[in-house]
Amino acid sequence: MYNICEYFLYFMIYAFFGYIAEVIYVAICTKKITNRGFLYGPFVPIYGFGAVGIITALSWAYRLDAWYSIFIVFILGFLLTSLLEYFVSWAMEMIFHMRWWDYSDKLLNINGRVCLRNSSMFAILVVLVLYVLHPYVIIPFVGLIASLGDLWFYIISGIIFSLIMTDTVFSTIKQVNISKIIKKLESMALELQRSVMDAKEEASKKMESLKDYLKSTRVVKSIKALERQYSSAKIKTRTNHLRLSLKDFMNKVKDKLSGEWFFWALLKKNWLYYQIPQALIRWGIKMEKLYMLVKLRT
């Protein structure tokens, strides 16, 4: 029981140190203080698990009476921390559909989960932990707490354990809710994409129908007749107030019926891609009222 509490305190201390290191590192990179980690409290559990795992797995290498022992610790620390970081990144993304770090833009990365630079930094931290921090800082600090007596040692460990478990429960609930929101947003995005594609296809069909209509009906004859009758007529456009001949005006209308921009123009008008083409058709059918838009220039 004593050893369990001892290693639990190791875990909490390193999780706290990891949080401080993360905040300082990110503050240097981004020039602002941000809350790092999964939990509400100032702890990053991956550092706690990593430190306890390294202390347990590499203590034999630290005790080697050889000049190359530090290199063995560095290489094994590089491999073990990389495996841990990759697994935690993958597991949390599978559970919560989120990534807490992404190294995709870093040199020599693996799926954006681990990279050469950060793994090398963690390997250096492993050397510092085993050769400096743990034997000269952490062990004496935990020994100071243990000197209060077994009862107080267990009480302090129990209180900290209760706090961290409560934090973990509420943090997990928060992240589950966030993952649900992300799933909902992804579903809405796919639905919107399908709606846009359907609307685009429908609008494209209506534009083709309107083009065929302008080519194959009596509108063509009416337009040509009007062009002959009012060869000097000018139509004032509503947008830029240009005065165009009837022929130029119809060419402008036909040009507007082609191209991607027409579809998006229809979407901007509250998705009224039915009303606008139908209004143009009605305008074409009632060509006899065109004189209301025509101003004769003598």
C-alpha positions as CSV (number, residue, x, y, z in Angstrom):
1,M,0.0,0.0,0.0
2,Y,2.8,2.4,0.9
3,N,4.5,1.8,-2.5
4,I,1.2,2.4,-4.3
5,C,0.8,5.8,-2.6
6,E,4.4,6.6,-3.2
7,Y,4.2,6.0,-7.0
8,F,0.9,7.8,-7.1
9,L,2.5,10.9,-5.6
10,Y,5.3,10.6,-8.2
11,F,2.6,10.5,-10.9
12,M,0.9,13.6,-9.6
13,I,4.1,15.6,-9.2
14,Y,5.3,14.8,-12.7
15,A,1.8,15.5,-14.1
16,F,2.0,18.9,-12.5
17,F,5.5,19.6,-13.7
18,G,4.4,18.5,-17.2
19,Y,1.6,21.1,-17.1
20,I,4.0,23.8,-16.0
21,A,6.4,22.9,-18.8
22,E,3.7,22.8,-21.4
23,V,2.3,26.2,-20.4
24,I,5.8,27.8,-20.5
25,Y,6.7,26.2,-23.8
26,V,3.4,27.3,-25.5
27,A,3.7,30.7,-24.0
28,I,7.2,31.1,-25.5
29,C,5.9,30.0,-28.9
30,T,2.6,31.9,-29.0
31,K,3.3,34.8,-26.7
32,K,0.3,34.1,-24.6
33,I,-0.7,32.0,-21.6
34,T,-3.1,29.1,-22.4
35,N,-4.5,26.3,-20.3
36,R,-2.9,23.1,-21.5
37,G,-4.1,19.5,-21.1
38,F,-7.2,17.5,-20.8
39,L,-8.2,18.2,-17.2
40,Y,-9.5,21.3,-15.5
41,G,-6.7,21.2,-13.0
42,P,-3.0,22.0,-13.6
43,F,-2.1,18.4,-14.5
44,V,-1.2,16.7,-17.7
45,P,-1.5,12.9,-17.0
46,I,0.6,11.8,-19.9
47,Y,3.7,13.3,-18.2
48,G,2.8,11.4,-15.0
49,F,2.4,8.1,-16.8
50,G,5.5,8.7,-18.8
51,A,7.6,9.6,-15.8
52,V,6.5,6.7,-13.7
53,G,6.9,4.3,-16.6
54,I,10.4,5.6,-17.4
55,I,11.4,5.4,-13.7
56,T,10.2,1.8,-13.5
57,A,11.4,0.6,-16.9
58,L,14.8,2.3,-17.1
59,S,16.1,2.2,-13.5
60,W,18.4,-0.6,-14.5
61,A,20.0,1.5,-17.2
62,Y,20.4,4.4,-14.7
63,R,22.2,2.0,-12.3
64,L,24.7,0.7,-14.9
65,D,28.2,1.5,-13.9
66,A,29.3,2.5,-17.4
67,W,30.1,5.7,-19.2
68,Y,27.6,4.8,-22.0
69,S,24.6,4.3,-19.6
70,I,23.4,7.9,-20.3
71,F,23.2,7.1,-24.1
72,I,21.2,4.0,-23.4
73,V,18.8,6.0,-21.3
74,F,18.5,8.6,-24.0
75,I,17.8,6.1,-26.8
76,L,15.3,4.0,-24.8
77,G,13.7,7.2,-23.5
78,F,13.3,8.4,-27.1
79,L,11.6,5.2,-28.1
80,L,9.4,4.8,-25.1
81,T,8.1,8.4,-24.9
82,S,7.4,8.3,-28.7
83,L,5.4,5.1,-28.3
84,L,3.5,6.6,-25.4
85,E,2.8,9.9,-27.2
86,Y,1.6,8.1,-30.3
87,F,-0.7,5.8,-28.5
88,V,-2.3,8.5,-26.3
89,S,-2.8,10.7,-29.4
90,W,-4.5,7.9,-31.3
91,A,-6.6,6.7,-28.3
92,M,-7.9,10.2,-27.4
93,E,-8.7,10.9,-31.1
94,M,-10.7,7.7,-31.3
95,I,-12.6,8.4,-28.1
96,F,-13.2,12.1,-28.3
97,H,-12.7,12.8,-32.0
98,M,-10.1,15.5,-31.2
99,R,-6.4,16.0,-31.3
100,W,-4.6,17.8,-28.5
101,W,-1.4,18.1,-30.5
102,D,-0.6,17.9,-34.2
103,Y,3.0,17.7,-35.6
104,S,2.0,17.5,-39.3
105,D,4.0,20.6,-40.1
106,K,7.1,19.3,-38.3
107,L,10.1,17.6,-39.8
108,L,10.1,13.7,-39.7
109,N,6.7,13.3,-38.1
110,I,4.6,10.1,-38.1
111,N,0.9,10.8,-38.9
112,G,1.3,14.1,-37.1
113,R,1.3,12.3,-33.7
114,V,5.1,12.2,-33.0
115,C,8.0,14.0,-34.5
116,L,11.8,14.0,-34.3
117,R,12.1,17.3,-32.4
118,N,9.6,16.6,-29.7
119,S,10.7,13.0,-29.2
120,S,14.3,14.3,-28.8
121,M,13.2,16.8,-26.3
122,F,11.4,14.1,-24.3
123,A,14.5,11.9,-24.4
124,I,16.5,14.8,-22.9
125,L,13.8,15.2,-20.2
126,V,14.1,11.4,-19.5
127,V,17.8,11.9,-18.9
128,L,17.2,14.9,-16.6
129,V,14.5,13.0,-14.7
130,L,16.5,9.9,-14.0
131,Y,19.9,11.6,-13.3
132,V,18.8,14.9,-11.6
133,L,15.2,15.6,-10.9
134,H,14.0,12.2,-9.4
135,P,17.0,11.3,-7.1
136,Y,17.7,14.9,-5.9
137,V,14.2,16.6,-5.8
138,I,11.2,14.2,-6.1
139,I,12.4,11.4,-3.8
140,P,13.4,13.9,-1.0
141,F,10.0,15.7,-1.4
142,V,8.0,12.5,-1.1
143,G,10.2,11.4,1.8
144,L,9.3,14.7,3.5
145,I,5.6,13.9,3.2
146,A,6.2,10.4,4.4
147,S,8.0,11.7,7.4
148,L,4.7,13.0,8.7
149,G,3.7,9.5,9.4
150,D,1.9,6.7,7.5
151,L,-1.5,8.0,8.5
152,W,-0.9,11.5,7.1
153,F,0.8,10.0,4.1
154,Y,-2.2,8.0,3.2
155,I,-4.6,10.9,4.0
156,I,-2.7,13.3,1.7
157,S,-2.6,10.6,-1.1
158,G,-6.3,9.9,-0.7
159,I,-7.3,13.6,-0.9
160,I,-5.2,14.1,-4.0
161,F,-6.6,10.9,-5.5
162,S,-10.2,12.0,-4.8
163,L,-9.6,15.4,-6.4
164,I,-7.9,14.0,-9.5
165,M,-10.6,11.4,-10.0
166,T,-13.4,14.1,-9.7
167,D,-11.5,16.3,-12.2
168,T,-11.2,13.3,-14.5
169,V,-14.9,12.5,-14.4
170,F,-16.0,16.1,-15.1
171,S,-13.3,16.6,-17.8
172,T,-14.4,13.4,-19.5
173,I,-18.0,14.5,-19.5
174,K,-17.0,17.8,-21.0
175,Q,-15.0,16.2,-23.7
176,V,-17.7,13.7,-24.5
177,N,-20.2,16.6,-24.9
178,I,-17.7,18.4,-27.2
179,S,-17.3,15.3,-29.3
180,K,-21.0,15.0,-29.7
181,I,-21.1,18.7,-30.9
182,I,-18.3,18.0,-33.3
183,K,-20.2,14.9,-34.7
184,K,-23.4,17.1,-35.1
185,L,-21.5,19.8,-36.9
186,E,-19.9,17.2,-39.2
187,S,-23.4,15.8,-40.0
188,M,-24.7,19.3,-40.6
189,A,-21.8,20.1,-42.9
190,L,-22.4,17.0,-44.9
191,E,-26.1,17.7,-45.1
192,L,-25.4,21.3,-46.2
193,Q,-22.9,20.1,-48.8
194,R,-25.5,17.7,-50.2
195,S,-28.1,20.5,-50.3
196,V,-25.8,22.8,-52.1
197,M,-25.0,20.1,-54.7
198,D,-28.7,19.4,-55.2
199,A,-29.4,23.1,-55.5
200,K,-26.6,23.5,-57.9
201,E,-27.8,20.6,-60.0
202,E,-31.4,21.9,-60.0
203,A,-30.3,25.5,-60.8
204,S,-28.1,24.1,-63.7
205,K,-31.1,22.3,-65.1
206,K,-33.3,25.4,-65.0
207,M,-30.6,27.5,-66.6
208,E,-30.2,25.0,-69.4
209,S,-34.0,24.9,-69.8
210,L,-34.1,28.7,-69.9
211,K,-31.3,28.8,-72.5
212,D,-33.2,26.3,-74.7
213,Y,-36.4,28.3,-74.2
214,L,-34.7,31.5,-75.4
215,K,-33.4,29.7,-78.4
216,S,-36.4,27.7,-79.5
217,T,-39.6,29.7,-78.9
218,R,-41.3,32.6,-80.3
219,V,-39.3,34.8,-78.0
220,V,-36.5,34.8,-80.6
221,K,-38.8,36.0,-83.3
222,S,-40.2,38.7,-81.0
223,I,-36.7,39.9,-80.1
224,K,-35.6,40.0,-83.7
225,A,-38.8,41.9,-84.6
226,L,-38.2,44.4,-81.9
227,E,-34.6,44.8,-82.9
228,R,-35.7,45.6,-86.4
229,Q,-38.5,47.9,-85.2
230,Y,-36.5,49.7,-82.6
231,S,-33.0,49.6,-83.9
232,S,-32.1,52.8,-82.1
233,A,-33.8,51.9,-78.9
234,K,-31.7,51.8,-75.7
235,I,-32.5,49.9,-72.5
236,K,-31.4,51.2,-69.2
237,T,-30.0,48.5,-66.9
238,R,-30.9,48.4,-63.3
239,T,-27.5,47.7,-61.9
240,N,-25.0,50.0,-63.4
241,H,-27.5,52.2,-65.3
242,L,-25.9,51.6,-68.7
243,R,-28.0,52.2,-71.8
244,L,-27.7,49.2,-74.2
245,S,-29.2,48.3,-77.5
246,L,-31.8,45.6,-77.3
247,K,-29.4,43.1,-79.0
248,D,-26.6,43.9,-76.5
249,F,-29.1,43.7,-73.6
250,M,-30.2,40.2,-74.6
251,N,-26.6,39.1,-75.1
252,K,-25.9,40.4,-71.6
253,V,-28.8,38.3,-70.2
254,K,-27.5,35.2,-72.0
255,D,-24.0,35.8,-70.6
256,K,-25.4,36.0,-67.1
257,L,-27.1,32.6,-67.6
258,S,-23.7,30.9,-68.0
259,G,-20.9,30.6,-65.5
260,E,-20.7,29.6,-61.8
261,W,-21.4,33.1,-60.5
262,F,-25.1,32.8,-61.6
263,F,-25.7,29.8,-59.4
264,W,-24.2,31.6,-56.4
265,A,-26.2,34.7,-57.2
266,L,-29.3,32.6,-57.0
267,L,-28.2,31.2,-53.6
268,K,-27.6,34.6,-52.2
269,K,-31.2,35.6,-52.9
270,N,-32.6,33.2,-50.2
271,W,-32.3,30.2,-52.4
272,L,-34.9,31.5,-54.8
273,Y,-33.5,29.6,-57.7
274,Y,-37.1,28.7,-58.8
275,Q,-38.5,32.2,-58.8
276,I,-35.8,34.0,-60.7
277,P,-35.7,31.8,-63.8
278,Q,-39.5,31.6,-63.8
279,A,-39.7,35.4,-63.7
280,L,-37.4,35.6,-66.7
281,I,-39.6,33.2,-68.6
282,R,-42.7,35.1,-67.8
283,W,-40.9,38.3,-68.9
284,G,-40.0,36.5,-72.2
285,I,-43.6,35.3,-72.8
286,K,-45.0,38.8,-72.3
287,M,-42.6,40.4,-74.7
288,E,-45.3,42.8,-75.8
289,K,-44.8,44.7,-72.6
290,L,-41.1,45.4,-73.4
291,Y,-42.0,48.9,-74.4
292,M,-42.2,49.8,-70.7
293,L,-38.4,49.2,-70.4
294,V,-37.5,50.8,-73.7
295,K,-36.8,54.4,-74.1
296,L,-36.7,55.6,-77.7
297,R,-33.9,57.8,-78.6
298,T,-34.7,60.1,-81.5
